[in-house]
């Protein structure tokens, strides 16, 4: 099992006030699955993603990743896991505007002690897969929103991560660009990549094969998608 979460809780404290953000979360995610975590704003879904992606720690409970309990890792160990094991795609792209497209995608490799190959060639290879070979020397401010998100996906993939986290990846895109992003994610999953998508939109969540629904920090449903949205060349994402 790639991910196992057992009785996971997350609280935030402000003086004597305690806010219970996640309560008794339990689920497993096998390698190669495409899972959506869906819920309204404030439901706790982004907090859960931050814990799963080694950006935060649970207050209690267990987070088992590749058979190892990672619940109490130090900040240094969490940073190493983030760099080696996961890739992130965010709604706001999080690209560095003073660096070219190629430099943005190479960045995770610069900080990787595990990668021993040619960093530039690896980045070019992934950008070619994203259809962006003609944008290598462009700055992010000079490309479209859809292209920015494809650069972000390339950056997430460059380290060969065990899991890709996509947090509202279509939120800042028009329908056509949003569909292209979802098609890329489905294609990556079909190639064996594990995808965890965070969204508040039901139709976007249905591009996954399974939806975990969260409300007020509690899982209210965890089920397979009966009528999955399948990306095709002649379709657009409807929001």
GICOR-V584511 format. One record per residue. RES is the residue in one letter. PSI is psi as a letter, one per 30 degrees, with the letter a starting at -180 (999 if undefined). NEAR is the number of other ideal C-beta (glycine too) atoms within 8 Angstrom. D_FIRST is the distance of its C-alpha to the first C-alpha in Angstrom with 2 decimals. Layout:
BEGIN
res:psi:near:d_first
RES:PSI:NEAR:D_FIRST
RES:PSI:NEAR:D_FIRST
END
This chain:
BEGIN
res:psi:near:d_first
X:k:9:0.00
X:e:11:3.81
X:k:11:5.74
X:k:10:6.95
X:k:13:10.74
X:j:9:13.09
X:h:9:16.84
X:k:16:17.03
X:k:13:20.65
X:k:15:22.69
X:k:9:26.46
X:k:7:29.13
X:k:7:32.39
X:j:5:35.82
X:b:4:38.35
X:f:3:38.36
X:k:6:36.51
X:k:7:32.78
X:k:8:30.85
X:j:9:27.67
X:e:9:25.54
X:k:13:22.17
X:j:7:22.16
X:h:8:19.56
X:k:13:16.70
X:k:8:13.68
X:l:9:10.82
X:k:7:7.13
X:j:11:6.59
X:l:7:4.76
X:k:7:6.48
X:g:7:10.11
X:l:12:10.69
X:j:13:13.94
X:k:13:14.13
X:k:16:17.43
X:j:14:18.09
X:k:14:21.68
X:l:10:24.47
X:l:6:28.03
X:k:4:29.21
X:g:4:28.69
X:f:10:25.87
X:g:13:23.48
X:e:12:21.19
X:e:8:22.19
X:e:11:21.81
X:e:14:18.21
X:e:14:17.65
X:e:9:19.52
X:e:15:17.30
X:e:12:14.03
X:g:10:16.06
X:g:12:17.41
X:f:8:20.84
X:l:7:21.18
X:k:8:20.14
X:l:12:19.63
X:e:7:22.66
X:l:6:20.71
X:a:13:17.43
X:k:10:14.10
X:j:15:11.86
X:k:12:8.86
X:k:10:7.93
X:h:6:6.39
X:f:5:7.04
X:k:6:10.42
X:j:7:12.41
X:g:12:14.09
X:e:9:16.14
X:g:5:19.38
X:l:10:19.47
X:l:5:23.00
X:e:6:24.16
X:e:6:24.47
X:e:9:20.92
X:e:13:19.70
X:e:9:21.99
X:e:8:20.62
X:e:13:16.99
X:e:11:18.48
X:e:10:20.45
X:f:9:17.98
X:f:11:14.60
X:l:12:15.67
X:k:13:18.58
X:k:11:20.60
X:j:12:22.97
X:l:10:25.37
X:e:8:28.09
X:g:5:30.76
X:e:12:29.59
X:h:6:30.14
X:l:11:31.96
X:j:8:34.64
X:f:7:37.93
X:f:4:39.86
X:k:10:37.53
X:l:9:37.53
X:e:15:34.71
X:e:12:34.07
X:e:9:34.18
X:e:13:31.74
X:e:14:29.11
X:f:13:29.88
X:e:11:29.51
X:e:12:25.82
X:e:12:26.75
X:e:7:29.73
X:g:6:27.61
X:k:10:25.02
X:f:3:25.65
X:e:6:23.04
X:k:9:24.71
X:f:3:27.68
X:a:6:28.93
X:j:5:31.60
X:e:10:30.50
X:e:8:33.04
X:e:8:32.29
X:e:13:28.54
X:e:14:29.40
X:e:11:31.98
X:e:8:29.61
X:e:12:27.16
X:e:16:30.17
X:e:9:31.60
X:e:8:28.50
X:g:11:29.09
X:h:6:32.76
X:g:13:34.07
X:f:8:35.86
X:g:4:39.10
X:g:11:38.02
X:e:11:37.13
X:g:6:40.09
X:l:9:40.18
X:l:10:39.60
X:e:14:37.20
X:f:5:40.25
X:g:5:41.68
X:l:11:38.94
X:l:6:37.90
X:e:10:35.18
X:e:13:33.17
X:e:10:33.57
X:e:12:32.55
X:e:16:29.22
X:e:14:28.71
X:e:19:29.54
X:e:14:26.95
X:e:16:24.30
X:e:15:25.59
X:e:13:25.37
X:f:12:21.73
X:f:14:20.96
X:f:14:23.26
X:g:12:20.90
X:h:4:18.24
X:l:11:15.64
X:f:8:11.87
X:k:14:12.45
X:k:17:15.85
X:k:14:17.13
X:j:12:20.27
X:j:11:22.44
X:h:10:25.19
X:f:16:25.60
X:g:15:28.48
X:e:6:30.30
X:g:8:33.06
X:l:12:33.48
X:l:7:35.84
X:e:10:34.60
X:e:9:34.91
X:e:13:33.07
X:e:15:30.37
X:e:12:29.87
X:e:10:29.70
X:e:16:26.89
X:e:15:24.87
X:e:9:25.65
X:e:11:24.37
X:e:16:21.03
X:e:12:20.77
X:e:9:21.88
X:e:12:19.30
X:e:13:16.53
X:f:6:18.35
X:g:6:18.20
X:f:5:14.39
X:k:10:14.04
X:k:13:11.64
X:k:14:14.29
X:j:14:14.64
X:k:15:18.28
X:k:13:20.39
X:l:11:23.60
X:g:8:26.31
X:k:9:27.45
X:e:6:26.45
X:e:9:27.41
X:e:14:25.35
X:e:13:22.26
X:f:12:22.83
X:f:14:22.17
X:l:13:18.44
X:f:8:16.97
X:k:12:15.91
X:k:14:17.76
X:j:12:17.05
X:k:10:20.62
X:k:14:21.76
X:k:9:25.33
X:h:5:26.91
X:g:11:23.66
X:k:9:22.27
X:j:10:19.90
X:f:6:22.44
X:k:7:20.49
X:j:8:17.05
X:l:6:17.68
X:l:5:17.59
X:k:11:20.47
X:e:4:23.22
X:i:5:25.44
X:k:9:23.45
X:k:8:25.54
X:k:6:25.62
X:k:10:27.21
X:l:5:30.26
X:f:3:32.94
X:g:3:35.54
X:l:7:33.72
X:k:7:33.62
X:k:13:31.39
X:k:5:33.44
X:999:8:33.18
END
